[in-house]
């Protein structure tokens, strides 16, 4: 058998194998499903996560508005007159946030006990600038702002900025709107309200 004939035979065999490969359908459905399933489920997961984040945001904002009203009317300051420990006052305000007006615990998706609170005063609405809950740490990474949490007792007619922030997990950072800005694939969810306190007989230490 000549060399030319053997080469031609190998070429024909190769063409036959290629033709069989292109016409083979065994396992094609599984491969096609695998190619489509991964991005599809990732997209579904991202949509669900975004919906949950918006829901959590609404819950946190409502909690800030409800608890902030106690400062707006002076009820919180009056009830805590004589208490000067900042950590205690922030814990009590957090409790007010996590409790509904009827006294039952507020239903939340996030852990309400992890909410961080910042209550500051401003000289005017123009100067009422919220404190960022996130800052760059010593390692150059985004992390909690150590100067975020705080409490300033607001007297009558004081302009107050009430903020709350809590960390939530992020499962689909590439496809979702929730992008991590904390270590361990978590991000900060925050809410705020600004108002002028009603006239009320302010206790000592509130201005």
Secondary structure, DSSP 8 states (H G I E B T S, - for coil): --HHHHHHHHHHHHHHHHHHHHH--TTHHHHHHHHHHHHHHHHHHHHHHHHHHHHHHHHHHHHHHHHHHHHHHTHHHHHTTT---HHHHHHHHHHHHTB-TTSSB---SS-GGG-EEEEEEESSSTT-----SEEE-TTS-EEE-TTS-EE----TT-EEEEEEEEEEE-S-TTTSS----BTTTEEEEEEEEEEE-------TT--
